[in-house]
Amino acid sequence: MMLTFTLSAALASSAAAVPPPTEGDDRTAILATVNALFDRLGATGEELAEFVAPEGVIFIHNEMDPENPKLIIRPNTILTDKTEASGAKLQERMGIPTVLQHGDMAHVWAPYAFWMNGEKTHCGIDSLSLSRTEGTWRVTNMTYTVEPLESCADLGAPENPE
């Protein structure tokens, strides 16, 4: 009985310790921006420019071969300057995200999984910085890992694209 009371008290106090969202909290719009980007991954740059700032940078930590990891750095313009859609069906889905916001800057950290033409190819961790200008959120910088399918469950990546 004492153990039950102690656990209940601990849970109640930990729940009470989480502050309510601050005024101006915009997590729903932040996640909508990230999801809109993911929904348009194979699209043209014109479609992506609404959600991605061309001035930013993408850091890709490719860990598909754990013995030989690679860091690939690309400008966001590889997305925003694309003149043709990829033709492939690209799907990226996040697991449970952590969203931080202070004023006009935000950060999203989440496990993810990636599918190409319906086949799951890899998973990893997404780390996206966003800025709000003129009332619109856009992804400014991205860092993500590319990890083998065996890592997906440990990362908490989604199991299916739906």
C-alpha positions as CSV (number, residue, x, y, z in Angstrom):
1,M,0.0,0.0,0.0
2,M,2.8,2.4,0.9
3,L,4.5,1.6,-2.4
4,T,1.3,2.5,-4.3
5,F,1.0,5.7,-2.4
6,T,4.6,6.6,-3.1
7,L,4.3,5.9,-6.8
8,S,1.1,7.8,-7.1
9,A,2.6,10.8,-5.3
10,A,5.7,10.7,-7.5
11,L,3.6,10.6,-10.7
12,A,1.4,13.4,-9.5
13,S,4.3,15.6,-8.7
14,S,6.1,14.9,-11.9
15,A,2.9,15.8,-13.9
16,A,2.5,19.0,-11.9
17,A,6.1,19.9,-12.7
18,V,5.4,20.2,-16.4
19,P,4.6,23.8,-17.1
20,P,1.7,24.7,-19.4
21,P,2.7,26.0,-22.9
22,T,3.8,29.6,-22.8
23,E,1.7,32.3,-24.5
24,G,2.6,32.3,-28.2
25,D,3.4,28.5,-28.2
26,D,3.1,27.4,-31.8
27,R,4.0,23.7,-31.7
28,T,1.0,22.7,-33.9
29,A,2.1,25.1,-36.7
30,I,5.8,24.0,-36.3
31,L,4.9,20.3,-36.7
32,A,2.6,21.2,-39.6
33,T,5.5,22.8,-41.4
34,V,7.8,19.8,-40.9
35,N,5.0,17.4,-42.0
36,A,4.3,19.5,-45.0
37,L,8.0,19.3,-46.0
38,F,8.0,15.5,-45.5
39,D,4.8,15.2,-47.6
40,R,6.5,17.0,-50.5
41,L,10.0,15.4,-50.4
42,G,9.9,14.3,-54.1
43,A,8.4,17.6,-55.3
44,T,9.9,20.5,-57.2
45,G,11.9,23.3,-55.4
46,E,9.1,25.7,-56.0
47,E,6.8,23.5,-53.9
48,L,9.5,23.0,-51.2
49,A,10.5,26.6,-50.9
50,E,7.3,27.4,-49.0
51,F,8.6,25.2,-46.2
52,V,12.5,25.3,-46.5
53,A,14.7,28.4,-46.3
54,P,17.2,28.2,-49.2
55,E,20.0,29.8,-47.0
56,G,20.2,26.8,-44.8
57,V,22.4,23.7,-44.6
58,I,21.7,19.9,-44.4
59,F,24.0,17.7,-42.5
60,I,23.5,14.0,-43.2
61,H,25.2,11.5,-40.9
62,N,25.1,8.3,-43.0
63,E,25.5,5.4,-40.6
64,M,24.4,2.6,-42.9
65,D,27.9,1.1,-42.6
66,P,28.6,1.5,-38.8
67,E,32.3,0.7,-39.5
68,N,32.6,3.5,-42.0
69,P,30.2,6.4,-41.1
70,K,30.0,9.4,-43.5
71,L,29.1,13.0,-43.0
72,I,27.6,14.6,-46.1
73,I,26.9,18.4,-46.1
74,R,24.6,20.0,-48.6
75,P,23.0,23.4,-49.0
76,N,19.2,23.6,-48.7
77,T,19.2,24.7,-52.4
78,I,19.5,21.1,-53.4
79,L,15.8,21.0,-52.4
80,T,14.6,24.6,-53.2
81,D,16.3,24.8,-56.6
82,K,15.0,21.4,-58.0
83,T,13.3,22.0,-61.3
84,E,11.8,18.5,-61.6
85,A,10.0,16.2,-59.2
86,S,11.8,13.0,-58.4
87,G,9.2,10.7,-59.9
88,A,9.6,8.3,-56.9
89,K,7.1,8.1,-54.1
90,L,9.0,9.3,-51.1
91,Q,7.5,9.0,-47.6
92,E,9.1,10.1,-44.4
93,R,7.2,9.8,-41.1
94,M,8.2,10.9,-37.6
95,G,7.9,9.1,-34.4
96,I,7.1,11.0,-31.3
97,P,8.7,14.5,-31.7
98,T,10.2,16.8,-29.1
99,V,9.4,20.4,-30.1
100,L,11.1,23.4,-28.5
101,Q,10.2,27.0,-29.2
102,H,11.3,30.4,-28.1
103,G,9.7,33.3,-30.0
104,D,10.4,33.0,-33.7
105,M,12.8,30.1,-33.4
106,A,12.0,26.4,-32.9
107,H,13.6,23.0,-33.0
108,V,12.1,19.6,-33.8
109,W,13.9,16.3,-32.8
110,A,12.3,13.0,-33.7
111,P,13.0,9.5,-34.8
112,Y,11.9,8.9,-38.3
113,A,11.5,6.1,-41.0
114,F,11.8,6.5,-44.7
115,W,10.1,4.7,-47.6
116,M,10.8,4.8,-51.3
117,N,8.1,3.5,-53.6
118,G,6.5,1.7,-50.7
119,E,9.7,0.0,-49.5
120,K,11.2,1.0,-46.1
121,T,14.8,1.9,-46.8
122,H,16.2,3.3,-43.6
123,C,15.4,5.2,-40.4
124,G,17.2,7.6,-38.1
125,I,16.9,10.8,-36.0
126,D,15.8,14.1,-37.5
127,S,17.0,17.4,-36.0
128,L,15.4,20.4,-37.7
129,S,15.7,24.1,-36.9
130,L,12.9,26.4,-37.9
131,S,12.5,30.2,-38.0
132,R,9.3,32.2,-38.3
133,T,9.3,35.2,-40.5
134,E,6.3,37.3,-41.4
135,G,4.1,34.7,-39.5
136,T,5.4,31.7,-41.5
137,W,7.5,28.9,-40.2
138,R,10.2,27.4,-42.4
139,V,12.9,24.8,-41.9
140,T,16.2,26.6,-41.9
141,N,18.7,23.8,-41.1
142,M,18.5,20.0,-41.0
143,T,20.6,17.4,-39.5
144,Y,19.7,13.7,-39.6
145,T,21.1,10.3,-39.3
146,V,20.6,7.5,-41.9
147,E,20.6,4.2,-40.1
148,P,19.9,0.6,-41.1
149,L,16.5,-1.0,-40.6
150,E,17.8,-3.0,-37.7
151,S,18.1,0.3,-35.7
152,C,14.5,1.4,-36.3
153,A,12.8,-0.2,-33.3
154,D,15.5,1.0,-30.9
155,L,15.2,4.6,-32.2
156,G,11.4,4.6,-31.9
157,A,10.9,5.1,-35.6
158,P,7.5,4.4,-37.1
159,E,6.8,0.9,-38.4
160,N,4.7,1.9,-41.3
161,P,4.1,5.0,-43.5
162,E,0.5,5.6,-42.4
